[in-house]
Amino acid sequence: MTMEWIETPESSNLERFGYEASTMSLRVEFKSGGTYDYYDVPEQVFENMKAAPSKGSFLAQHIKGVYRYARI
């Protein structure tokens, strides 16, 4: 699995996030220590998250509650 990782030092909540295009999965690592995979996430959503001024707000508004997820 080749995941593209985006570090988010400016975020108060997110440590980093990554995307695996072949499985359409978004992995989010939180500064609190939790790691979650979100499934069936289109690549464009990942691109939009990368471009968002606040990654945490984007996650809350466009990913949480929309895509299936699991804590890993």
PDB file of N, H, CA, C and O in Angstrom:
ATOM      1  N   MET A   1       0.843  -1.177   0.000  1.00  0.00           N
ATOM      2  CA  MET A   1       0.000   0.000   0.000  1.00  0.00           C
ATOM      3  C   MET A   1       0.890   1.242   0.000  1.00  0.00           C
ATOM      4  O   MET A   1       1.762   1.391   0.856  1.00  0.00           O
ATOM      5  N   THR A   2       0.665   2.119  -0.954  1.00  0.00           N
ATOM      6  H   THR A   2      -0.044   1.999  -1.650  1.00  0.00           H
ATOM      7  CA  THR A   2       1.443   3.341  -1.064  1.00  0.00           C
ATOM      8  C   THR A   2       0.562   4.513  -0.705  1.00  0.00           C
ATOM      9  O   THR A   2      -0.283   4.942  -1.491  1.00  0.00           O
ATOM     10  N   MET A   3       0.771   5.023   0.486  1.00  0.00           N
ATOM     11  H   MET A   3       1.458   4.675   1.124  1.00  0.00           H
ATOM     12  CA  MET A   3      -0.073   6.116   0.959  1.00  0.00           C
ATOM     13  C   MET A   3       0.682   7.427   0.859  1.00  0.00           C
ATOM     14  O   MET A   3       1.845   7.519   1.252  1.00  0.00           O
ATOM     15  N   GLU A   4       0.011   8.443   0.329  1.00  0.00           N
ATOM     16  H   GLU A   4      -0.933   8.369   0.010  1.00  0.00           H
ATOM     17  CA  GLU A   4       0.563   9.786   0.286  1.00  0.00           C
ATOM     18  C   GLU A   4       0.186  10.487   1.581  1.00  0.00           C
ATOM     19  O   GLU A   4      -0.996  10.691   1.860  1.00  0.00           O
ATOM     20  N   TRP A   5       1.199  10.859   2.380  1.00  0.00           N
ATOM     21  H   TRP A   5       2.159  10.694   2.153  1.00  0.00           H
ATOM     22  CA  TRP A   5       0.949  11.478   3.685  1.00  0.00           C
ATOM     23  C   TRP A   5       1.083  12.982   3.611  1.00  0.00           C
ATOM     24  O   TRP A   5       1.984  13.504   2.955  1.00  0.00           O
ATOM     25  N   ILE A   6       0.187  13.673   4.285  1.00  0.00           N
ATOM     26  H   ILE A   6      -0.544  13.248   4.819  1.00  0.00           H
ATOM     27  CA  ILE A   6       0.222  15.127   4.403  1.00  0.00           C
ATOM     28  C   ILE A   6       0.384  15.448   5.888  1.00  0.00           C
ATOM     29  O   ILE A   6      -0.493  15.142   6.696  1.00  0.00           O
ATOM     30  N   GLU A   7       1.502  16.061   6.239  1.00  0.00           N
ATOM     31  H   GLU A   7       2.215  16.309   5.583  1.00  0.00           H
ATOM     32  CA  GLU A   7       1.730  16.465   7.626  1.00  0.00           C
ATOM     33  C   GLU A   7       0.944  17.754   7.889  1.00  0.00           C
ATOM     34  O   GLU A   7       0.844  18.613   7.013  1.00  0.00           O
ATOM     35  N   THR A   8       0.391  17.883   9.093  1.00  0.00           N
ATOM     36  H   THR A   8       0.472  17.185   9.804  1.00  0.00           H
ATOM     37  CA  THR A   8      -0.427  19.055   9.407  1.00  0.00           C
ATOM     38  C   THR A   8       0.024  19.705  10.714  1.00  0.00           C
ATOM     39  O   THR A   8      -0.716  19.699  11.697  1.00  0.00           O
ATOM     40  N   PRO A   9       1.244  20.267  10.728  1.00  0.00           N
ATOM     41  CA  PRO A   9       1.733  20.881  11.974  1.00  0.00           C
ATOM     42  C   PRO A   9       0.902  22.083  12.411  1.00  0.00           C
ATOM     43  O   PRO A   9       0.907  22.444  13.588  1.00  0.00           O
ATOM     44  N   GLU A  10       0.182  22.709  11.466  1.00  0.00           N
ATOM     45  H   GLU A  10       0.177  22.416  10.510  1.00  0.00           H
ATOM     46  CA  GLU A  10      -0.616  23.891  11.813  1.00  0.00           C
ATOM     47  C   GLU A  10      -1.945  23.527  12.454  1.00  0.00           C
ATOM     48  O   GLU A  10      -2.636  24.393  12.991  1.00  0.00           O
ATOM     49  N   SER A  11      -2.308  22.251  12.400  1.00  0.00           N
ATOM     50  H   SER A  11      -1.748  21.547  11.964  1.00  0.00           H
ATOM     51  CA  SER A  11      -3.599  21.826  12.932  1.00  0.00           C
ATOM     52  C   SER A  11      -3.517  21.568  14.432  1.00  0.00           C
ATOM     53  O   SER A  11      -2.546  20.995  14.927  1.00  0.00           O
ATOM     54  N   SER A  12      -4.548  21.998  15.142  1.00  0.00           N
ATOM     55  H   SER A  12      -5.337  22.463  14.740  1.00  0.00           H
ATOM     56  CA  SER A  12      -4.583  21.742  16.589  1.00  0.00           C
ATOM     57  C   SER A  12      -5.079  20.330  16.876  1.00  0.00           C
ATOM     58  O   SER A  12      -4.906  19.824  17.985  1.00  0.00           O
ATOM     59  N   ASN A  13      -5.693  19.692  15.886  1.00  0.00           N
ATOM     60  H   ASN A  13      -5.834  20.102  14.985  1.00  0.00           H
ATOM     61  CA  ASN A  13      -6.349  18.408  16.097  1.00  0.00           C
ATOM     62  C   ASN A  13      -5.703  17.253  15.324  1.00  0.00           C
ATOM     63  O   ASN A  13      -5.585  16.146  15.850  1.00  0.00           O
ATOM     64  N   LEU A  14      -5.288  17.506  14.088  1.00  0.00           N
ATOM     65  H   LEU A  14      -5.383  18.405  13.662  1.00  0.00           H
ATOM     66  CA  LEU A  14      -4.769  16.452  13.221  1.00  0.00           C
ATOM     67  C   LEU A  14      -3.252  16.428  13.200  1.00  0.00           C
ATOM     68  O   LEU A  14      -2.601  17.466  13.074  1.00  0.00           O
ATOM     69  N   GLU A  15      -2.694  15.223  13.325  1.00  0.00           N
ATOM     70  H   GLU A  15      -3.222  14.380  13.427  1.00  0.00           H
ATOM     71  CA  GLU A  15      -1.248  15.040  13.209  1.00  0.00           C
ATOM     72  C   GLU A  15      -0.860  14.978  11.736  1.00  0.00           C
ATOM     73  O   GLU A  15       0.044  15.681  11.286  1.00  0.00           O
ATOM     74  N   ARG A  16      -1.564  14.120  10.995  1.00  0.00           N
ATOM     75  H   ARG A  16      -2.299  13.549  11.361  1.00  0.00           H
ATOM     76  CA  ARG A  16      -1.337  13.975   9.554  1.00  0.00           C
ATOM     77  C   ARG A  16      -2.469  13.145   8.969  1.00  0.00           C
ATOM     78  O   ARG A  16      -3.235  12.511   9.695  1.00  0.00           O
ATOM     79  N   PHE A  17      -2.560  13.160   7.653  1.00  0.00           N
ATOM     80  H   PHE A  17      -1.938  13.674   7.063  1.00  0.00           H
ATOM     81  CA  PHE A  17      -3.551  12.329   6.980  1.00  0.00           C
ATOM     82  C   PHE A  17      -2.963  11.831   5.669  1.00  0.00           C
ATOM     83  O   PHE A  17      -2.066  12.449   5.096  1.00  0.00           O
ATOM     84  N   GLY A  18      -3.484  10.707   5.210  1.00  0.00           N
ATOM     85  H   GLY A  18      -4.213  10.205   5.676  1.00  0.00           H
ATOM     86  CA  GLY A  18      -2.972  10.112   3.985  1.00  0.00           C
ATOM     87  C   GLY A  18      -4.082   9.483   3.184  1.00  0.00           C
ATOM     88  O   GLY A  18      -5.179   9.233   3.683  1.00  0.00           O
ATOM     89  N   TYR A  19      -3.766   9.230   1.913  1.00  0.00           N
ATOM     90  H   TYR A  19      -2.874   9.434   1.507  1.00  0.00           H
ATOM     91  CA  TYR A  19      -4.774   8.674   1.010  1.00  0.00           C
ATOM     92  C   TYR A  19      -4.164   7.550   0.194  1.00  0.00           C
ATOM     93  O   TYR A  19      -3.045   7.665  -0.305  1.00  0.00           O
ATOM     94  N   GLU A  20      -4.910   6.466   0.064  1.00  0.00           N
ATOM     95  H   GLU A  20      -5.820   6.374   0.470  1.00  0.00           H
ATOM     96  CA  GLU A  20      -4.520   5.329  -0.762  1.00  0.00           C
ATOM     97  C   GLU A  20      -5.518   5.243  -1.906  1.00  0.00           C
ATOM     98  O   GLU A  20      -6.662   4.830  -1.716  1.00  0.00           O
ATOM     99  N   ALA A  21      -5.073   5.641  -3.105  1.00  0.00           N
ATOM    100  H   ALA A  21      -4.144   5.978  -3.260  1.00  0.00           H
ATOM    101  CA  ALA A  21      -5.973   5.733  -4.259  1.00  0.00           C
ATOM    102  C   ALA A  21      -6.545   4.374  -4.666  1.00  0.00           C
ATOM    103  O   ALA A  21      -7.708   4.291  -5.061  1.00  0.00           O
ATOM    104  N   SER A  22      -5.745   3.311  -4.575  1.00  0.00           N
ATOM    105  H   SER A  22      -4.800   3.378  -4.254  1.00  0.00           H
ATOM    106  CA  SER A  22      -6.210   2.001  -5.052  1.00  0.00           C
ATOM    107  C   SER A  22      -7.366   1.450  -4.224  1.00  0.00           C
ATOM    108  O   SER A  22      -8.172   0.667  -4.725  1.00  0.00           O
ATOM    109  N   THR A  23      -7.448   1.857  -2.957  1.00  0.00           N
ATOM    110  H   THR A  23      -6.793   2.493  -2.550  1.00  0.00           H
ATOM    111  CA  THR A  23      -8.529   1.379  -2.086  1.00  0.00           C
ATOM    112  C   THR A  23      -9.509   2.500  -1.733  1.00  0.00           C
ATOM    113  O   THR A  23     -10.502   2.266  -1.044  1.00  0.00           O
ATOM    114  N   MET A  24      -9.229   3.711  -2.204  1.00  0.00           N
ATOM    115  H   MET A  24      -8.423   3.901  -2.764  1.00  0.00           H
ATOM    116  CA  MET A  24     -10.060   4.889  -1.903  1.00  0.00           C
ATOM    117  C   MET A  24     -10.237   5.060  -0.401  1.00  0.00           C
ATOM    118  O   MET A  24     -11.335   5.346   0.075  1.00  0.00           O
ATOM    119  N   SER A  25      -9.146   4.882   0.342  1.00  0.00           N
ATOM    120  H   SER A  25      -8.254   4.650  -0.045  1.00  0.00           H
ATOM    121  CA  SER A  25      -9.224   5.020   1.796  1.00  0.00           C
ATOM    122  C   SER A  25      -8.393   6.210   2.268  1.00  0.00           C
ATOM    123  O   SER A  25      -7.272   6.437   1.813  1.00  0.00           O
ATOM    124  N   LEU A  26      -8.980   6.953   3.192  1.00  0.00           N
ATOM    125  H   LEU A  26      -9.890   6.768   3.562  1.00  0.00           H
ATOM    126  CA  LEU A  26      -8.345   8.115   3.801  1.00  0.00           C
ATOM    127  C   LEU A  26      -8.009   7.746   5.235  1.00  0.00           C
ATOM    128  O   LEU A  26      -8.890   7.346   5.995  1.00  0.00           O
ATOM    129  N   ARG A  27      -6.757   7.875   5.608  1.00  0.00           N
ATOM    130  H   ARG A  27      -6.041   8.199   4.990  1.00  0.00           H
ATOM    131  CA  ARG A  27      -6.333   7.585   6.987  1.00  0.00           C
ATOM    132  C   ARG A  27      -6.007   8.903   7.672  1.00  0.00           C
ATOM    133  O   ARG A  27      -5.273   9.732   7.135  1.00  0.00           O
ATOM    134  N   VAL A  28      -6.562   9.085   8.863  1.00  0.00           N
ATOM    135  H   VAL A  28      -7.159   8.411   9.299  1.00  0.00           H
ATOM    136  CA  VAL A  28      -6.340  10.315   9.624  1.00  0.00           C
ATOM    137  C   VAL A  28      -5.742   9.943  10.973  1.00  0.00           C
ATOM    138  O   VAL A  28      -6.292   9.119  11.704  1.00  0.00           O
ATOM    139  N   GLU A  29      -4.605  10.562  11.296  1.00  0.00           N
ATOM    140  H   GLU A  29      -4.158  11.231  10.702  1.00  0.00           H
ATOM    141  CA  GLU A  29      -3.976  10.379  12.602  1.00  0.00           C
ATOM    142  C   GLU A  29      -4.179  11.662  13.395  1.00  0.00           C
ATOM    143  O   GLU A  29      -3.836  12.755  12.943  1.00  0.00           O
ATOM    144  N   PHE A  30      -4.746  11.502  14.591  1.00  0.00           N
ATOM    145  H   PHE A  30      -5.024  10.614  14.958  1.00  0.00           H
ATOM    146  CA  PHE A  30      -5.042  12.647  15.440  1.00  0.00           C
ATOM    147  C   PHE A  30      -3.929  12.870  16.455  1.00  0.00           C
ATOM    148  O   PHE A  30      -3.234  11.930  16.839  1.00  0.00           O
ATOM    149  N   LYS A  31      -3.764  14.096  16.883  1.00  0.00           N
ATOM    150  H   LYS A  31      -4.328  14.860  16.571  1.00  0.00           H
ATOM    151  CA  LYS A  31      -2.737  14.411  17.887  1.00  0.00           C
ATOM    152  C   LYS A  31      -3.039  13.737  19.209  1.00  0.00           C
ATOM    153  O   LYS A  31      -2.137  13.528  20.020  1.00  0.00           O
ATOM    154  N   SER A  32      -4.306  13.394  19.436  1.00  0.00           N
ATOM    155  H   SER A  32      -5.038  13.564  18.776  1.00  0.00           H
ATOM    156  CA  SER A  32      -4.688  12.691  20.662  1.00  0.00           C
ATOM    157  C   SER A  32      -4.252  11.224  20.637  1.00  0.00           C
ATOM    158  O   SER A  32      -4.318  10.534  21.654  1.00  0.00           O
ATOM    159  N   GLY A  33      -3.805  10.753  19.463  1.00  0.00           N
ATOM    160  H   GLY A  33      -3.752  11.314  18.637  1.00  0.00           H
ATOM    161  CA  GLY A  33      -3.303   9.390  19.368  1.00  0.00           C
ATOM    162  C   GLY A  33      -4.175   8.444  18.563  1.00  0.00           C
ATOM    163  O   GLY A  33      -3.711   7.372  18.173  1.00  0.00           O
ATOM    164  N   GLY A  34      -5.416   8.805  18.302  1.00  0.00           N
ATOM    165  H   GLY A  34      -5.792   9.675  18.619  1.00  0.00           H
ATOM    166  CA  GLY A  34      -6.303   7.936  17.547  1.00  0.00           C
ATOM    167  C   GLY A  34      -5.994   7.966  16.055  1.00  0.00           C
ATOM    168  O   GLY A  34      -5.571   8.989  15.516  1.00  0.00           O
ATOM    169  N   THR A  35      -6.212   6.824  15.393  1.00  0.00           N
ATOM    170  H   THR A  35      -6.555   5.993  15.830  1.00  0.00           H
ATOM    171  CA  THR A  35      -6.051   6.729  13.941  1.00  0.00           C
ATOM    172  C   THR A  35      -7.306   6.104  13.364  1.00  0.00           C
ATOM    173  O   THR A  35      -7.779   5.074  13.843  1.00  0.00           O
ATOM    174  N   TYR A  36      -7.841   6.736  12.329  1.00  0.00           N
ATOM    175  H   TYR A  36      -7.457   7.573  11.940  1.00  0.00           H
ATOM    176  CA  TYR A  36      -9.076   6.268  11.706  1.00  0.00           C
ATOM    177  C   TYR A  36      -8.895   6.133  10.201  1.00  0.00           C
ATOM    178  O   TYR A  36      -8.211   6.934   9.564  1.00  0.00           O
ATOM    179  N   ASP A  37      -9.523   5.101   9.650  1.00  0.00           N
ATOM    180  H   ASP A  37     -10.078   4.450  10.168  1.00  0.00           H
ATOM    181  CA  ASP A  37      -9.611   4.941   8.202  1.00  0.00           C
ATOM    182  C   ASP A  37     -11.035   5.264   7.778  1.00  0.00           C
ATOM    183  O   ASP A  37     -11.998   4.790   8.381  1.00  0.00           O
ATOM    184  N   TYR A  38     -11.156   6.073   6.736  1.00  0.00           N
ATOM    185  H   TYR A  38     -10.374   6.458   6.246  1.00  0.00           H
ATOM    186  CA  TYR A  38     -12.452   6.388   6.122  1.00  0.00           C
ATOM    187  C   TYR A  38     -12.459   5.726   4.752  1.00  0.00           C
ATOM    188  O   TYR A  38     -11.481   5.822   4.010  1.00  0.00           O
ATOM    189  N   TYR A  39     -13.559   5.055   4.411  1.00  0.00           N
ATOM    190  H   TYR A  39     -14.353   4.977   5.013  1.00  0.00           H
ATOM    191  CA  TYR A  39     -13.615   4.206   3.220  1.00  0.00           C
ATOM    192  C   TYR A  39     -14.454   4.811   2.105  1.00  0.00           C
ATOM    193  O   TYR A  39     -15.380   5.587   2.341  1.00  0.00           O
ATOM    194  N   ASP A  40     -14.094   4.425   0.868  1.00  0.00           N
ATOM    195  H   ASP A  40     -13.342   3.794   0.676  1.00  0.00           H
ATOM    196  CA  ASP A  40     -14.818   4.860  -0.345  1.00  0.00           C
ATOM    197  C   ASP A  40     -14.801   6.381  -0.497  1.00  0.00           C
ATOM    198  O   ASP A  40     -15.782   6.985  -0.931  1.00  0.00           O
ATOM    199  N   VAL A  41     -13.683   6.983  -0.135  1.00  0.00           N
ATOM    200  H   VAL A  41     -12.886   6.492   0.219  1.00  0.00           H
ATOM    201  CA  VAL A  41     -13.523   8.432  -0.246  1.00  0.00           C
ATOM    202  C   VAL A  41     -12.942   8.747  -1.630  1.00  0.00           C
ATOM    203  O   VAL A  41     -11.846   8.289  -1.953  1.00  0.00           O
ATOM    204  N   PRO A  42     -13.655   9.516  -2.444  1.00  0.00           N
ATOM    205  CA  PRO A  42     -13.118   9.868  -3.765  1.00  0.00           C
ATOM    206  C   PRO A  42     -11.818  10.666  -3.643  1.00  0.00           C
ATOM    207  O   PRO A  42     -11.626  11.422  -2.691  1.00  0.00           O
ATOM    208  N   GLU A  43     -10.942  10.486  -4.612  1.00  0.00           N
ATOM    209  H   GLU A  43     -11.098   9.871  -5.385  1.00  0.00           H
ATOM    210  CA  GLU A  43      -9.653  11.183  -4.577  1.00  0.00           C
ATOM    211  C   GLU A  43      -9.838  12.697  -4.563  1.00  0.00           C
ATOM    212  O   GLU A  43      -9.032  13.410  -3.966  1.00  0.00           O
ATOM    213  N   GLN A  44     -10.885  13.194  -5.208  1.00  0.00           N
ATOM    214  H   GLN A  44     -11.540  12.615  -5.693  1.00  0.00           H
ATOM    215  CA  GLN A  44     -11.128  14.636  -5.238  1.00  0.00           C
ATOM    216  C   GLN A  44     -11.388  15.179  -3.832  1.00  0.00           C
ATOM    217  O   GLN A  44     -11.028  16.316  -3.528  1.00  0.00           O
ATOM    218  N   VAL A  45     -12.006  14.377  -2.983  1.00  0.00           N
ATOM    219  H   VAL A  45     -12.299  13.454  -3.230  1.00  0.00           H
ATOM    220  CA  VAL A  45     -12.249  14.806  -1.593  1.00  0.00           C
ATOM    221  C   VAL A  45     -10.915  14.963  -0.867  1.00  0.00           C
ATOM    222  O   VAL A  45     -10.724  15.909  -0.103  1.00  0.00           O
ATOM    223  N   PHE A  46      -9.992  14.029  -1.111  1.00  0.00           N
ATOM    224  H   PHE A  46     -10.146  13.260  -1.732  1.00  0.00           H
ATOM    225  CA  PHE A  46      -8.643  14.128  -0.539  1.00  0.00           C
ATOM    226  C   PHE A  46      -7.946  15.393  -1.048  1.00  0.00           C
ATOM    227  O   PHE A  46      -7.321  16.115  -0.271  1.00  0.00           O
ATOM    228  N   GLU A  47      -8.053  15.657  -2.345  1.00  0.00           N
ATOM    229  H   GLU A  47      -8.561  15.071  -2.977  1.00  0.00           H
ATOM    230  CA  GLU A  47      -7.447  16.861  -2.917  1.00  0.00           C
ATOM    231  C   GLU A  47      -8.046  18.119  -2.292  1.00  0.00           C
ATOM    232  O   GLU A  47      -7.332  19.078  -1.998  1.00  0.00           O
ATOM    233  N   ASN A  48      -9.362  18.106  -2.095  1.00  0.00           N
ATOM    234  H   ASN A  48      -9.942  17.327  -2.334  1.00  0.00           H
ATOM    235  CA  ASN A  48     -10.025  19.255  -1.467  1.00  0.00           C
ATOM    236  C   ASN A  48      -9.560  19.436  -0.028  1.00  0.00           C
ATOM    237  O   ASN A  48      -9.387  20.564   0.434  1.00  0.00           O
ATOM    238  N   MET A  49      -9.358  18.320   0.685  1.00  0.00           N
ATOM    239  H   MET A  49      -9.499  17.404   0.310  1.00  0.00           H
ATOM    240  CA  MET A  49      -8.887  18.400   2.070  1.00  0.00           C
ATOM    241  C   MET A  49      -7.478  18.988   2.113  1.00  0.00           C
ATOM    242  O   MET A  49      -7.166  19.807   2.977  1.00  0.00           O
ATOM    243  N   LYS A  50      -6.631  18.566   1.178  1.00  0.00           N
ATOM    244  H   LYS A  50      -6.883  17.900   0.476  1.00  0.00           H
ATOM    245  CA  LYS A  50      -5.270  19.110   1.120  1.00  0.00           C
ATOM    246  C   LYS A  50      -5.298  20.624   0.925  1.00  0.00           C
ATOM    247  O   LYS A  50      -4.467  21.339   1.484  1.00  0.00           O
ATOM    248  N   ALA A  51      -6.252  21.112   0.132  1.00  0.00           N
ATOM    249  H   ALA A  51      -6.927  20.531  -0.323  1.00  0.00           H
ATOM    250  CA  ALA A  51      -6.325  22.534  -0.197  1.00  0.00           C
ATOM    251  C   ALA A  51      -7.086  23.359   0.849  1.00  0.00           C
ATOM    252  O   ALA A  51      -7.038  24.589   0.823  1.00  0.00           O
ATOM    253  N   ALA A  52      -7.780  22.693   1.755  1.00  0.00           N
ATOM    254  H   ALA A  52      -7.820  21.694   1.776  1.00  0.00           H
ATOM    255  CA  ALA A  52      -8.616  23.399   2.730  1.00  0.00           C
ATOM    256  C   ALA A  52      -7.761  24.193   3.712  1.00  0.00           C
ATOM    257  O   ALA A  52      -6.716  23.708   4.148  1.00  0.00           O
ATOM    258  N   PRO A  53      -8.186  25.407   4.069  1.00  0.00           N
ATOM    259  CA  PRO A  53      -7.422  26.198   5.045  1.00  0.00           C
ATOM    260  C   PRO A  53      -7.369  25.522   6.415  1.00  0.00           C
ATOM    261  O   PRO A  53      -6.357  25.606   7.110  1.00  0.00           O
ATOM    262  N   SER A  54      -8.461  24.848   6.805  1.00  0.00           N
ATOM    263  H   SER A  54      -9.283  24.779   6.240  1.00  0.00           H
ATOM    264  CA  SER A  54      -8.477  24.110   8.070  1.00  0.00           C
ATOM    265  C   SER A  54      -8.802  22.651   7.781  1.00  0.00           C
ATOM    266  O   SER A  54      -9.925  22.317   7.403  1.00  0.00           O
ATOM    267  N   LYS A  55      -7.809  21.788   7.962  1.00  0.00           N
ATOM    268  H   LYS A  55      -6.897  22.060   8.269  1.00  0.00           H
ATOM    269  CA  LYS A  55      -8.003  20.355   7.682  1.00  0.00           C
ATOM    270  C   LYS A  55      -9.021  19.747   8.646  1.00  0.00           C
ATOM    271  O   LYS A  55      -9.840  18.920   8.245  1.00  0.00           O
ATOM    272  N   GLY A  56      -8.972  20.152   9.910  1.00  0.00           N
ATOM    273  H   GLY A  56      -8.307  20.823  10.236  1.00  0.00           H
ATOM    274  CA  GLY A  56      -9.902  19.626  10.904  1.00  0.00           C
ATOM    275  C   GLY A  56     -11.344  20.008  10.609  1.00  0.00           C
ATOM    276  O   GLY A  56     -12.251  19.187  10.746  1.00  0.00           O
ATOM    277  N   SER A  57     -11.555  21.258  10.204  1.00  0.00           N
ATOM    278  H   SER A  57     -10.818  21.925  10.093  1.00  0.00           H
ATOM    279  CA  SER A  57     -12.910  21.697   9.854  1.00  0.00           C
ATOM    280  C   SER A  57     -13.411  20.968   8.618  1.00  0.00           C
ATOM    281  O   SER A  57     -14.578  20.581   8.548  1.00  0.00           O
ATOM    282  N   PHE A  58     -12.527  20.782   7.641  1.00  0.00           N
ATOM    283  H   PHE A  58     -11.580  21.096   7.698  1.00  0.00           H
ATOM    284  CA  PHE A  58     -12.920  20.059   6.427  1.00  0.00           C
ATOM    285  C   PHE A  58     -13.331  18.631   6.783  1.00  0.00           C
ATOM    286  O   PHE A  58     -14.344  18.125   6.300  1.00  0.00           O
ATOM    287  N   LEU A  59     -12.533  17.992   7.632  1.00  0.00           N
ATOM    288  H   LEU A  59     -11.710  18.402   8.024  1.00  0.00           H
ATOM    289  CA  LEU A  59     -12.844  16.627   8.066  1.00  0.00           C
ATOM    290  C   LEU A  59     -14.216  16.578   8.727  1.00  0.00           C
ATOM    291  O   LEU A  59     -15.023  15.697   8.427  1.00  0.00           O
ATOM    292  N   ALA A  60     -14.479  17.519   9.623  1.00  0.00           N
ATOM    293  H   ALA A  60     -13.824  18.234   9.866  1.00  0.00           H
ATOM    294  CA  ALA A  60     -15.750  17.539  10.356  1.00  0.00           C
ATOM    295  C   ALA A  60     -16.942  17.798   9.428  1.00  0.00           C
ATOM    296  O   ALA A  60     -18.012  17.218   9.614  1.00  0.00           O
ATOM    297  N   GLN A  61     -16.759  18.662   8.438  1.00  0.00           N
ATOM    298  H   GLN A  61     -15.890  19.133   8.287  1.00  0.00           H
ATOM    299  CA  GLN A  61     -17.871  19.069   7.588  1.00  0.00           C
ATOM    300  C   GLN A  61     -18.116  18.144   6.402  1.00  0.00           C
ATOM    301  O   GLN A  61     -19.256  17.987   5.966  1.00  0.00           O
ATOM    302  N   HIS A  62     -17.052  17.525   5.873  1.00  0.00           N
ATOM    303  H   HIS A  62     -16.125  17.652   6.228  1.00  0.00           H
ATOM    304  CA  HIS A  62     -17.182  16.811   4.598  1.00  0.00           C
ATOM    305  C   HIS A  62     -16.878  15.311   4.658  1.00  0.00           C
ATOM    306  O   HIS A  62     -17.131  14.593   3.691  1.00  0.00           O
ATOM    307  N   ILE A  63     -16.344  14.837   5.772  1.00  0.00           N
ATOM    308  H   ILE A  63     -16.138  15.421   6.558  1.00  0.00           H
ATOM    309  CA  ILE A  63     -15.940  13.425   5.833  1.00  0.00           C
ATOM    310  C   ILE A  63     -16.637  12.685   6.970  1.00  0.00           C
ATOM    311  O   ILE A  63     -17.244  11.637   6.750  1.00  0.00           O
ATOM    312  N   LYS A  64     -16.552  13.229   8.190  1.00  0.00           N
ATOM    313  H   LYS A  64     -16.059  14.081   8.369  1.00  0.00           H
ATOM    314  CA  LYS A  64     -17.219  12.578   9.324  1.00  0.00           C
ATOM    315  C   LYS A  64     -18.722  12.536   9.077  1.00  0.00           C
ATOM    316  O   LYS A  64     -19.317  13.541   8.688  1.00  0.00           O
ATOM    317  N   GLY A  65     -19.328  11.395   9.300  1.00  0.00           N
ATOM    318  H   GLY A  65     -18.845  10.579   9.616  1.00  0.00           H
ATOM    319  CA  GLY A  65     -20.748  11.252   9.106  1.00  0.00           C
ATOM    320  C   GLY A  65     -21.158  11.024   7.669  1.00  0.00           C
ATOM    321  O   GLY A  65     -22.333  10.784   7.392  1.00  0.00           O
ATOM    322  N   VAL A  66     -20.189  11.095   6.729  1.00  0.00           N
ATOM    323  H   VAL A  66     -19.234  11.290   6.954  1.00  0.00           H
ATOM    324  CA  VAL A  66     -20.488  10.886   5.320  1.00  0.00           C
ATOM    325  C   VAL A  66     -19.949   9.535   4.857  1.00  0.00           C
ATOM    326  O   VAL A  66     -20.634   8.799   4.147  1.00  0.00           O
ATOM    327  N   TYR A  67     -18.725   9.213   5.259  1.00  0.00           N
ATOM    328  H   TYR A  67     -18.168   9.811   5.836  1.00  0.00           H
ATOM    329  CA  TYR A  67     -18.074   7.978   4.823  1.00  0.00           C
ATOM    330  C   TYR A  67     -17.974   6.968   5.961  1.00  0.00           C
ATOM    331  O   TYR A  67     -17.859   7.331   7.132  1.00  0.00           O
ATOM    332  N   ARG A  68     -18.021   5.694   5.588  1.00  0.00           N
ATOM    333  H   ARG A  68     -18.115   5.399   4.637  1.00  0.00           H
ATOM    334  CA  ARG A  68     -17.799   4.638   6.583  1.00  0.00           C
ATOM    335  C   ARG A  68     -16.399   4.785   7.146  1.00  0.00           C
ATOM    336  O   ARG A  68     -15.486   5.234   6.452  1.00  0.00           O
ATOM    337  N   TYR A  69     -16.230   4.407   8.406  1.00  0.00           N
ATOM    338  H   TYR A  69     -16.971   4.042   8.969  1.00  0.00           H
ATOM    339  CA  TYR A  69     -14.912   4.525   9.018  1.00  0.00           C
ATOM    340  C   TYR A  69     -14.696   3.426  10.051  1.00  0.00           C
ATOM    341  O   TYR A  69     -15.635   2.759  10.486  1.00  0.00           O
ATOM    342  N   ALA A  70     -13.446   3.260  10.427  1.00  0.00           N
ATOM    343  H   ALA A  70     -12.684   3.802  10.074  1.00  0.00           H
ATOM    344  CA  ALA A  70     -13.087   2.340  11.509  1.00  0.00           C
ATOM    345  C   ALA A  70     -11.860   2.898  12.211  1.00  0.00           C
ATOM    346  O   ALA A  70     -10.965   3.457  11.577  1.00  0.00           O
ATOM    347  N   ARG A  71     -11.830   2.739  13.525  1.00  0.00           N
ATOM    348  H   ARG A  71     -12.557   2.285  14.040  1.00  0.00           H
ATOM    349  CA  ARG A  71     -10.625   3.085  14.270  1.00  0.00           C
ATOM    350  C   ARG A  71      -9.648   1.928  14.089  1.00  0.00           C
ATOM    351  O   ARG A  71     -10.029   0.760  14.164  1.00  0.00           O
ATOM    352  N   ILE A  72      -8.391   2.269  13.849  1.00  0.00           N
ATOM    353  H   ILE A  72      -8.082   3.218  13.788  1.00  0.00           H
ATOM    354  CA  ILE A  72      -7.398   1.195  13.645  1.00  0.00           C
ATOM    355  C   ILE A  72      -6.299   1.279  14.692  1.00  0.00           C
ATOM    356  O   ILE A  72      -5.376   0.465  14.686  1.00  0.00           O
TER     357      ILE A  72
END
